[in-house]
């Protein structure tokens, strides 16, 4: 393809010069551009469950009293989803993409969910170094404080509005996948907590609460603990029924009168297989939709659910 000249404003500013087709990106050692997050795939609407309400109450308490809190639970039960919903992370990332992609576009006001939560969410990489942790914690917290400034004053000027300096307007820091942090990383979180007036929540797998007990200086600062549990059968049935209709799996009106009973049994089968695990529910429903499409089915039966289960790796 022949090289093109950089596009003129308005719009993004090209990195390419005249007679430059960008082939160095294909043959060099450049990696991903990480300044902005990629556009995520469409997600089902968030369903407020009893466990999410319990998590939100826990987060409100940690934020109010500025303690360190620990949250743990099995994989796939919804810990990360609840943390993102509480912090307004999806809205924040969408707003940041508009703000950073095109400087001529009005990104609109800072999302209300972000302003009300005043919560920074950070997920360390698997190989997070001491330097990365040291840079990431103040960066994610300071961005939330500056967002409050931006909404209140229409601009960010740290010298004119010192209240937001040192992340002064951020009230809560949530560290997801805290199991990834090594000893020095956990100590850095404790040190950041000591130097700032902010609550901290560490989210991890079961056992993280026992691991933290080996660090007395950190453990003595933990004021609240929360176990994130799988959905109980009754609530899981309600969630599944909502997803069932939202995903278009319900039988069309006017079909056989046994459809309602058949679908009820199918939903009960999904509840039994998934055991209240959100991630398994999502994966299983995706496979059911695939089988429904391939076989042009109008009604989902327990046999279809079992066929979808066989296409997944589900632990016992």
N, C-alpha and C positions, 0 to 999 in steps of 0.2 A: 504494500500500500504506500503511495507516495507521501512524503512528509507534508504536514500542513503547518501553516502559521498559527501561533497562539491566538485563541479567540479573544476578541476585545470585550470590554465591559458593556453591559452588565453581565455578571456570571462569574464562575470560578476563574482564577488566574492560572494559566497553564504553566507547567514546569518546563515545557519544551521551548527551545529557541528556534530560530529560523532554520529551515532545512534539517530539523531534528525529528526523527520518527519514534524516539523513545526506546530503541532496541536495547539500550543498556539495562533496562529493567528486565529484559528476558534473559540476558546472558551474564549479568553481574551477580553480586552477592547481597543485593538489597532484599530486605524482608518485608513484612507487612507494615503498612502505615497505621500506627496505633494511636494517633492523636484523637481519632473519632471512632466510636464503636460502629460495627457493621449493622445494617438494618436487620433486626431479628425477624424470624418467621412469625406469621400470624399465630396468636395463642388464643385458646378458648377464653371466654370471659371469666374473670376471677370469681370464685364462689366463696363467700364468707362462711366459714365453718366454725364450729365450737372451738376447735384447736387454734384457728387463726385468732379468734377473739381472745383466747387465753394468752396467746403470744403477744397480741397488741397490748393487753393489760400489763403483762410482764415488762414489755419495752417501755410503756408509759411510766412505770414505777422506777425502772433504772434511770430513765431520762430525768425524772423529777428529782430523785435523791442523789443523782450523780455518783452511783456506785458502779462496780463492775458486775455484770451478770453473765451467767453461763447457760446456754441452751443446747441440749443434745437430743438426738432421736435417730431412729433407723434411717437409712437412705430411702429417698423417694416419698416420704410422708408429707412434705410440703414446707420444710424449714426455710429454704431459700425463697420460695414463692411468697411466703408470709413476710419475710424480711424485705423483699423488694416491694411488696404491696404497702407495707408500713412506711417505708422511706420514700415511696413515690418514684422508684428508680426507673421504671419504664417511661413515665412522663418526663423525667429529668433527661434521660438519654435521647428521647425524641426531640426535646427542646434544644439540647446541645448540638444535635446533628443539624438542625435548621440554622442555629446560630453560627456554627462553624463552617458550614458548607458554602454559604453565599452571604457575604457581608452586606449586600444590597437588599436582602430580604428581611422584612420585619418578622422576627421570631415570635413576637407577641410577649405577653407577660410571663414571668416565671411561673411554672405550674403551681397551682394552689396546694397540691399534695406535698410538694417539696417545701413550700413555705410553712405549712402547718406542722410538718414533721421535724424540720430542721435536723435531719438525720443523714449522715454520710454512710454509705455502704461500700465496703472494700473486700475484695476476694484476692488473697495472695496467690501468686503462681506456685507451682509445685516446687520449684527450685529457688524460691524467694531468698535473696541474699540480705545481709544486714543493711547494705546500702540501699537496696530497693525498698525495704520496709521503712527505713529512715526517711526516704523521700516520699513514699506513697501516703503515709499517715497524715502529714501536714497538708499534702496536696488535696486529697479528697475532702478533708474537713474544711480547708480554707475556701474551696470552691463553693461549698454550701453557704458559708458566711458571706462571701462576695455576692452570691445570688440574692440573698436577703437585701444587701446594699443596693444591688441593681434594681430590684423591685421598688424599694423605698425612694431612691434618689434618681433613678433613670440612668445611672452610670456607676462605675466602680472607680473610686479614688481613695486608696488606703490612707493617704496623708490627710485628706479632708474628713474622712469618716473612720476614725481609729477604733470604733467599737467592734468592727469586723476583723481587725488585725489579730494575729495569733488564733484564728478560728473562733473568735469570741462570740459569734452568733450561732455557732453550731452546738447543739445540745446533746447529740448522741452519735456515737460511732459504732457501727455493726461490722464485725469482722467475720465473714462467712468462711467456711472451710478452714477454721482456725487450727485444725489438726496438722495442716501443712507447715505451720510455723515451728521452727526449731527452738531450742531453749533460748538462744539469744534474741530471736524474733519475739517470743512471749515477753522477755524482759524489756524489749523496746516498746511493746504495747503498754506495759506497766509504767515505764518511764514517761511515755507520752501522756498517759492518764494522770500521772502525778503533776505534770507541768501545765495541764489545761483543765479548765472547769467543764468537763464533759463526761457523760456516762459512756460506758463501753459494754457491748455485748459480744461474747465469743460464742460462735455457733460451730458445733462439731458433731462427730459421731458418738454413740454411747461409749463411755470410757474416758472421754476428755475430762470429765469432772474428777476422775481419779488421778489422771495424769497431772492436772493442775495442783493437786494436793502435794506434789513433790516440790513445789516452788513456794515456800512459806511467804515470801514477800508479796507475791501475786495473790496467793490463796487468801491471805488475810484481808485483802481488799474486796473480795467477792461478797456482795451483799445479798444477791438473789440467784436462785437456780430454777431452771424450768425444763421439764422433760416434755418434748414434743411427741405426742403419741399418735398412732394410726387412728383413722376414723373408726367409730363404733359401727356395728352393722346397720342400725337404723339410719344414722346420718349418711353412711355410705350409699344406702339405697336411695335416699333423697338426692344426693349429688349425682348418682348414676342416672336417675330418671331425668334430671335436668339436662345432663349431657346427652342423653339418649335422644331427646327431642331437638336439642340445639344442633347436634351433628347430623340430623336427618335420618336417624336409624329407626324411628317409629314407623309403623305400618301406615300406609295411606288410608284415609277414611273410606269406608265402604268395603274393605276387605273382609275376609272370613271372620265370623264372630269369635273364633278361638284365638284371634291375634292378640287381644289384650292379655289373655291368660298366658299365651306362649311367650310374649315379651316380658311379662312379670317373672316367669321362670328363668328366662335368659338373663335378666338383670340380677336375679338371685344367684345365678351361676357365676356371673362376673364378680359379684361381691365375695363369693366363696373363694374364687381363684386368687383375687388380688389381696384379700385380707386387709383392706383399708389403705393400701399403698397407692398414693396419687399417681406416681410415675408408671406403675404397672397398669393402672386404669387407662391412662393415656395411650400406652403402647398397645394394650389389648384392643381398645376401641379403634385404633388405627388399622390393626389387622382385620378386625371385623368389617370395617368399611371396605377394605381391599377385597375381601372374600365376597361381600355383598355386590360390589361392582363387577367382579369377574364373572359371577354366576347369575347376575341380573335378578337378585332376590328382592322380594317385597317385604318379607317377614324375617326377622332374626330369631332363630331357634337356639335352644341349648346346644344342638349339634354344631351349629355355626360357631358358637362361642368356643366349644372344645376344639374345633378345627383351627381357630385363630390361636388358641393357647399352644397348640403343637408347633406353631411357627415361631414361638418365642422361647427364649431361655429364661425360665422362671425357677428360682430356687425353691427348695422345699422348706 
